[in-house]
């Protein structure tokens, strides 16, 4: 028996597969413009891996979860990310920070159960998509911008809107500001928004990062410094939603 979790996010889709005991595989692909097309591609890939949908149980979550017609159940991102984070970190008290493409979530957990959560989904500012746009404006990729930020000096990006923030970055480039300093300002901008959410929501236990930015070490270093707390993560953290979905599929 196979249990499949599909997390269709706004920019990337993650898939995790369990058997009755173990995590067998994970894979990721761009969501693209159509969640329906992506879900079909995921099904094709799973069939190549030997998944028999007549016997498997499938849970869909994320931004495009309603676009997975072969899912046995759809479950909210908060529930799936919490379940996946608990599987990965196994901490009785924890605060999960999930930076997605279009929103940032703060999830408080106790003994594997979600006790409270807060989402910032009013604007793309403070999300992974914001960082990608700013990196493009600077003419570098996301990893390069993050590493540049470690070498830069603090500079303020004051705009709360992605469009205005991009204009602000362009103005800084035109005025001759160093790219390293601008990169530091961009990273500080997203870190400041995360700190605000953490202060508003409250922190319980250790802090764990999930989502597509979990392997962006400079961001983790600077976030830890900003909040004066160690932010922990692991290589599988970007799959927290799909792992949680697959685990919940066992209960169907």
Residue, then its C-alpha position, 0 to 999 in steps of 0.5 A: x500500500x502506498x500513501x501519497x502527499x501532494x503539495x501544490x504550491x503557487x510556485x513549486x509542487x512537492x510530492x512524498x510517498x510512504x509505504x506502511x512504514x517508511x518514507x520512500x521518495x520525494x520529488x519537486x517540480x515547478x507548478x507553472x501556470x496550470x495546477x491541473x496540468x501539474x497534477x497530471x504530470x505528477x500522476x504520470x511521474x508517480x505511475x512511472x515510480x510504480x504507484x498503483x492508484x487503485x490501491x494508493x491513498x492520496x491527499x492533496x494540499x497547498x494552493x492548488x489542492x482542488x486541482x488534483x482530481x485523483x486525490x482521495x481527500x484535500x487537507x489544509x496547508x496548516x494541518x499538513x505542514x504541522x504534521x510533516x514538521x512534527x515527523x521531521x523534527x519530533x519536538x514536543x513544543x515547536x514553532x514552525x515558520x513556513x515561507x511559501x511562494x505567496x504567504x508566510x505561516x507561523x504554526x505553534x505546535x504541541x505534541x504533534x498538534x497545531x495549537x495556533x497559527x498565523x498567516x501573512x497572505x495580504x501581499x507577496x512581500x515577505x515571501x519566497x516570490x518576493x525574494x525571487x523578484x528582488x534577485x531578478x532585479x539585481x541580476x542574480x539568482x536567489x542563492x547568489x543574492x543571499x550570499x551577497x547579503x552576508x557581505x553587505x551592510x544594512x540598508x533599509x528597504x522601506x516599502x511594504x508592497x512588492x511593486x514599490x519595493x522593486x522600484x525602491x531597489x531600482x532607485x538604489x541601483x541607480x544611485x550607485x548603492x552596492x549590490x551587496x548592501x541592497x541584497x542585505x536590505x532585501x533579506x532584512x526586509x523579509x526577516x523583519x516581516x517574519x520577526x513581526x509575525x513571530x512577535x505577534x503570534x508568540x514563540x513556543x519551543x524551538x523554531x523550525x523553518x520549512x518551505x522552499x527557502x529551508x536550504x538558504x543558509x544565509x537567510x537562516x543565519x541572518x534570521x537567527x541573528x535578528x530574533x536572537x534564537x537559533x532557527x533549525x531546519x533540515x534538507x527535507x523541510x521543503x517537503x513538510x507539506x507533502x510529507x504531512x499529507x502522505x502521513x494523513x493519507x494513512x488515516x483515510 
